[in-house]
Structure formats: structure tokens, C-alpha cells
């Protein structure tokens, strides 16, 4: 067999997921993600290691930016093939890319003015990484693939998408490559979800495959879900009311924002928390919530039952959708106890930075993290205990209470990852451990080797593996 697999991203780091497959005289990219860690941002600006106009197709596992966020740049530089993903991922990705492009444009204009004022230049060009025009140019390339349907990507190359249980529409992708009488299968896990989570079905498991490329974001640890999410959320809300401060929640617009609304709705229905004004200050999250309503058939049985009982978690008293900049700025004048849910989830851009600037130095306020914070991001700096943080060029002392609910994580932990592999009936030839910081990836590779005897490899950035 002549198959080459090159790790162009998410190799010994979490974001920037990109895997290049060369087989049957075709090049195919699985994921085209944006780097979000500060130390790797320069890679977003570098030329692609494969010629975009020579790429045959791109397969997207799900709509998070670190898996799809560099598509507009790829198209701008010449890619004209098809982008395959599930229907829900296609709809959500279009929303996310437009929002990302808009932020790129705004940030570039803001930095240009600030750098002129300060008489200096930043490390990156003062232009958008890509524009809204670039983002819209990707839309005609999308081709939707339903779960469990096998399609031919190219002669001798087939792909099947399976439910990953991570976010709405997320998929694991199995590539099947045929060369003469020989066949090889490669499973790309994307991000693996957790079992028995609200809204979504459990992750799909597999019995046979030759190779696996799997994530390891939490591969070196178990989730510390010491309390139920609803209990922790209840305590934080009650203490915030007692202190008279606001609750600022950096949140991913996809899945995490909707899950927060789900738990808030449950608490309010059971009268476990006082009436609370909740502001979803994210036009992107608002649009994605509408997509959730359209794809109700993807929900698990419990969520289906709630919807049939007309108890949608996406609509409850006190929930307000904030769309305009003026409405968002008006929230700065509210000193009482409200909850503001805004993006981005790692505090790398968007409206959350403005809300942090206005609340992080107030000791009565709470900054509540509900998701993973990659190394080098503003969110990680805050979570790691920074005394001051730089937001929009200004230093802000951190005086607010910093809280973190671990149970919201949509990523499998070490035991979940092992469980996902437990149905395999034959040892794979090799498992490539990616999408994790070096400590996490190497820790899981060692654990997996010791637990199962599987051959594992933690690839370095830009390395190529020959699949035999």
C-alpha cells in the first residue's frame, strides 16, 4: 500500500487540526482548523504545506474553529474541490466562518489604528487573515453527507461519517482506501464526546480498522466531576446574588452555549435559583441555537421528550438575545446580578473581551469558565491565576472570583477514550495520538500502550507517516 499521512496541525498541541492524506494520486485534507494558541498563531499566516489548488477534497469533522476555521484562507489561495461534512455541520460552519471573518476584519482595523497611535508594528500583518468575502466563497463548495452513508471521494477512496457525540453534527470519519486487491481503513476521531451527556447521542464505537488518528485533549486525566453541573451552577448563581455582582461566562457558541441554557432552564423550572436575567450576547450563538431547533432529530431521547412536552431549553423567562453592538454595550451599565454568556470560549476575541474588561476587576463579580482553555490563550492565563491581564492593550487587575465547572467538557477524558476503543476486536496497526498538549498526548499514549498493547505514536508537527 502507498498511503502517506502528514500531520499539519493538532500535533503535540490542541488546535489547528489538519491531516493530509496522499493516496491513489489524490490529496485529501481531513479538517482545516485555525490555530488558537498564542505560540502557534504564526502558523495561520504561513502558506499551506500542500498546494490548495492541488487538493482534491476537504473532510470536516465538526464546526469548531480549530477544525474548520482556516477554510476561507484555503479557498482564497486556490482550493476549488468539495468540502464534505454532515448537514448540521455545514449549516453551523457557515455561521462560524462568517463570524470569524468579521472578527478578523474588526481586529485588523483595531490593531492598525492602535499600532499607528503607539508607533509600532505587531508580529502579524495588519490585515485580516481572511475576509467575509473569502468565507462566503467557501459556501458553494459544501457537500452534505448524512451519518452512516458511505460516499466515494475519489476512485478507490471512500468516506463514512459517524456520530461523534461531541457537538451537534460532529462526526468521526472513516476513510477506506482501495489499491488493487488491498484495502486499508483509517478512522479520524475528530473530537470524541462523552457518554450520557444532555442533548446528544453517545459516541459511535468501532470493531475493526487498520489505523486510528485520535484526540487526547484530556488524555492524561479523568474529569473531576465531583458535583453535578446543576449543583455547581446553582451555588455560583446563589453566591453571585449574595455578592451583588455579575456572572461573565466565556462560551463557545456551538454546543456549550446551548448546554448552559439547558441547565439554567432545569434549575429555573425546579425553582432552585432565583429569577435571573440571562443575556446571550453572541449573534453567532443565537443563529446556531436556531440551527439546533432545525435538527431536533439528532438529539437523544431525553431531549426529544423535553421538546415534545413543549419545554425547550432555548426559551425561558429572563433569557434575552443580544444581537447589536449597542445592546451589548448597554450591558456595561448593569451593576446587579445578571449572567452574560458571550464568545469567544477561550477569550481570544469577540464580545467577551469587552465584558471581561468591565467586570474582571470588580471583586463582587464572577468569571465562570465552562470549557477547555488552551495554553497561551487569555482564558488560560486567567484560569491559571494571573494577577493582571492585558485586554485591548490595557492591563486589568484580576479581582473577580474565578470559577470553573469541569463537567461541561464535551471532550472524552482518559477513561472515556479507552472506552471508545474497547469494542475493537483486532489490534489496529497503529494509533496516532493527536489534538492534545505534549504532556496529555504522551501520557495517554503510554497509558494506552500499557493497558491494551496497541502500538501508539505521538507525531510531531509536519511529520509524515507511511501507512502500509
N, C-alpha and C positions, 0 to 999 in steps of 0.2 A: 504494500500500500504506500502511496505517496501523498501524505497529508501533512501540511505544516500548520501549526497553531502558534501565533505570536501574541504576546501579552502586551497590548499597547496602553493599558490602563488598569487601575484597581489591582496592581501588583505590589504587594507589601504596603499598600495604603487602601483607604476605603472608597474614595470617589474616582471619577474618571473612567468608569467601566468601558472597556473596548477590547474585543478579542477578534483577531484576524485569522480567518481560515482560508488556506490555499489548497484547492483540490480540484481535479478534473479541469484544469486550465481556467478555473474561475477563482475570484477572490470575493469572500463574503465577510461582512463585519457583523458580529453579534454585539449589540449595544454601541452607542456613540455618546458617551457621557461626558459631562463637564467636570473638571477638577474643581473642588471647593476648598481643599486645604491650602492655607497660605503658602506653604513651602513648594507647592506644585502648580500654582496658578500660571506660571510661565509656560507650562505645557499646553494650556489652552490656546496660546498665541503661536505656538510652533507649527510648522507645516505637518500635515498628516504623514505618517510613516508609510502609507500606501497612497498611490495616486488616486484621488477621488474619482476622476473620470474613468479609471480602470476598474473600479469596484462594480461588482455585478448586482449586489443587493445588501441591504442592512436589515437585520432582525432585531427588534426591540423587545426586551423582557417586560419592562413596565415604564411608567411615565415619570418617575422621579428624575430630576435634572442630572444626577450623577450617572444616569443610564441613557438619557436621550438628549441632554442639553446642548450637545455640540453638533446636532444635525444641521442647523441652519448654516454653520460655517462649512460643513462638508458639502452642502448643496451649492453654496456661494463659490466654492473652489472647484466645482465641476461635476459633482456626483449627479447622475441622471437615472439611476436604477430605481428599483422599488424598495419601499420601506414596509416590511411585514410586521404586524403586531395584532393583538386582539382588538375587536371593535371598541371596547371601552377604553383601552389604552390609546387608540388612535384619537378618540374624542378628547381625552384628557391631555394627551401630549400636545395637541394643537393649542389648547388653552395655556398650558405651561410654557410652551416656547414663545408665544406672543408676549406673555408677561415677562419672561426672562429677557426678551429682546428690548422691551420697553424699559426695563431696569438698566440694561446695558447702555441704552441711549441716554437715559437720565443721568446715570453715574458718570458717563464720559463727559457730558456737558458740565456737570457739577465740578468734577475734578479739574477740568480745563480752566474754569473760572478761578477755582481755589488756587491752583498752581500758578496761574498768572499773577494773582494777588500776592502770593507768597514768594514769587520769583524763583520757582524751582520746577523740576520735572519729576514725574513719578516713574516707577520701574516699568510701566507698560504704556503703550501708545494711548494718547488721549482721544481715542475713537472707540466706538462700540465694538465689541468682539464680533457682533453681528447685529443686524437691524430688524425691525418688524417686517420690512420687505423681504429680507432673507428668510425669516421664519415662515411667512406666508408662501414662499416659493417651495417649501417642503411639502405643503398640504396635498398637492396633486399626486405626490409620489406614494402616499399611504395606500396599502392594500390590507384589508382586514381579514383575519383568519380566526375562525371560531375555535374554541377549545376542542381538543381531541381530533381535529381534522388534519389529515396529512396532505401537504401540498408539495409539488415539485418546484424547487427554487431554480434549479438548472439541471441539465442532463446528468443523471446519476447522483443528484443531491436533493434529499427530501427533508422537510421540516415539519414537526408537530409541536403545537403549543399546549401546555397543560397548566391547570390552575396551581399557582404558587402560594395562594393564601396570604399574600403579603399586603397588597393594596388592591383596590378594585381593578380588575382586568389584568393583574400581574400574571406572568407566565414563566414556567420553566420550558426551555426549548430543547427538543431532541433532534439533532441533525443525524441523518442517515446517509452515508456516503458509499456509493457502489462503484467499484473499479473491477471490471471483468467478472470473475467468479467470487471475488471477495467483497465483504461488506463490513463497515465499521459504524458504530453509533457513538455520538458524543452528546452528553446531557450538560447543558448550561443551566445552572440552578437559578440564575438571577438572584434575587433576594428571597430567602426561604422564610415563610411566615411561621406562625406559632399555632399550636393546636388549641381548640376550644376558645377561640377569640370571638368577640362580638362582631356581627355582621357577615364575616366571610367564612367560606368553607375551609376545611383543613388542607394543608399542602398535599399535592399528589406524590405518591411514593412509587418506586420502580423496582422491577425484579431483575432486569438484565440491562447492561450497557458495557461498552468497551472502555470509555473514558468519561470522566466527570470533571467539570470545572465548577467548583462550588465556593460559595461565600463563607467568610469566617469572621464577620464583624464582631460577634460575641463568642468566638470560638474558644477563648481561654477562660471562660467564666460561666457561671449559672446566673440567671436573672434573680435578683434579690427581691422577689415579690413577697415581702414579709406580710403585707397587708393587701386587702382587696383595693383595687383602684378607687372604687366608690368611697371606701372608708378614708383613704388618704386625701382624696379631693374634698370630702366633707370637712375634715379637720382644717385644711388650708383655708377653705372659704370661711369657716367659722372664726378662725383666728384673724383673718383679714378684716372681717366685720368688726371684731373687737378692737383692732388697732385703728380702724378707720381709713385704711389705705386701699389702693387699687391692686388688682392681680393682673400682671402682664404675662401673657403666655406666648412665647415664640413657638410657632407651629408650622409644620408642613401643611400646605393647602390640600394635599392629597392624602386622604385616609385619616391622618392624625386629627385634623380639624373636625372631621365628621365624627370620629370616636369621642372626642371631648364633648361634643353636643349630645351624643348618645348617653354618656354617663351623667351629664348635667340634667338631662331630661328625666332619667331614672330617679335621681336624687330629689328633683322638684316634685315629681309625681308622688313619691313616698313621703314628701314634706320633711325631708331630712336636712334641708338647708333653707334659709330664708329666701324670699323672693329676691332675685338677683338680675340686674341688668347685664346682659352679655352682648358684647359688640364683636361681631365677626368682621374685623377690619381688613378684609382681603377680597378685592374683586375676583381674584383668581379662585379662592376657596368657595366663594359664593357660586361662581359658574360651575365649579367641579361638583358642588353639592347638587346642582340641577342635573348633572350627568348621573350621579348616584340614583336619583329618582327615576331616571330613564332605564337603568339597568338593574331593576329590582330582582330579576330572575337570577342574578349572580349572588344574592345574599343567602346566608344559611337559614335554617328552619326557624330559629328564634326570631330573627329579624323579619322574616316573611310573616310570622304570626303577628308581630307588632304592627306591621303595615296593614294587615287585614283588619286589625282592630282599630284602624284609623288613629294610631298613636305614633306617628312619625317622629323620630328624634330630631328631625331637621326643622321643626316648627314648634316652639313652646313660648309661653308668656315671658316677656323680658328679653327675648332674642331679637337683636336688631342687626340688620345687614348694612355695613358701611361701605359705600362704593366710591364716593367722590373724595378728593383731597380735602375739600372744605369740611366735609363731615368728619374726616379723620382728625384734622387739626382741632376741631371743636372739642374732641375728647380730652385735650390737654387742660381744659378748664374745669374738668370734673375732679373734685378732690375726694369725694366719698368712696364707697366701696363698689366698684364695678369690675368686671372681667373684660379685658381686651385680648382677643385672640388675633394675632397678626403674623405675617411671614416677613422674613424667611425663617425656616425652622432652626437654622444654625446661626441666625443673626448676621448673616453675611451681606444683607441688603434689604431693600423693601421698607415697609412702614414700621416694622418692629423696632428699627434703629431709632426712629423718632420717639416712640413710646418709651424705649429704654432711656433715652436722653432726658426725658421729662420725669421719669419715675425712679430710676435706679439709685439716685442719691437721697431718696426720701425713706427714712427708716420704718415708716408705717406701711410701706408698700411691699409687695411680694413679687419676685420674678420666678415664675413656675416653669421649669423645663419638663417637657413630656416626651423628649426624643433624644436620639444619639447626637452628640456634639463632636464633630471630627477635630482632630488635633490641628491647632493653628487658627481655628475659627473664633470669632468674638464670643460665641456661646460657650465654647470650651474654656476660654480664658475666664469668663465669669464663673462658670461651674467649678473650675479648679481653684477659686478663691482669690482672684486678682483684687487688689485693694482699690485700684483705679483702672478705668478702661477708656480707650480712645474711641469716640463716636463722632463721625463727621468732622474730624480734625480737632475736636476738643476733648480734654481729659475730664472724666466724670468720676468722682469718688463713689465706690460701691457701698451704700449704706442700707439698701433694701435687703429684706430677707430673701435668701436664695434657696429655693426648694426644687426637688427633683422627684418625680414619680416614675420609677423604673418600669412599672408594669405596663405602661403604654407601648413599650417597644414592639414593633412589628417584625423584628428580626428574631429568628431562632437563636437560642443560646447553645452552649456546648452539648447539653443532653438532647436538645431538640434536633441538632444537626446529626448526632449519632442515631437518633430515632429515625430520621429521614432516610438514612442509609440501611436501616435494619431489615428491609424487605428484600435486599439484594440476595439472589440465590447463587450467583457466581462472582468471584472476585473480579472487579474491573482491572484492566491492565495498569491504570494509574489514575489517581485523583489529584487534580491540581487545586491547591488551596489559594484562593484569591479574596479580594474585597475585604481585607482586614489589615490593620496595622501589623507591622512585623511581629511584635510580641504575640498578638492574638493568632495570626496565621500560623506561626511556627509552633505555638502552644497547642493549637488544635491538630496540626499535622502529627506532632509527637503523640498526642493523646489517641488519635485515630489509629496510628500505626500500632501502638501498644494494645489497643482494645480489639482491633479487628485483623491486624496483619496486612492491611491494604498498603500498597505502595503509594506513597504520597510525595508531592513536590510543591514547594513554595516558590513560584517563579519570580525572578527579578523583572523589573521594567524592561520592555523591549526585547526580552529573550524569546527564542523560537524553539518549540518542541516538535520533533518529528514523530508523528503518530503511525505506528507500524501495523 
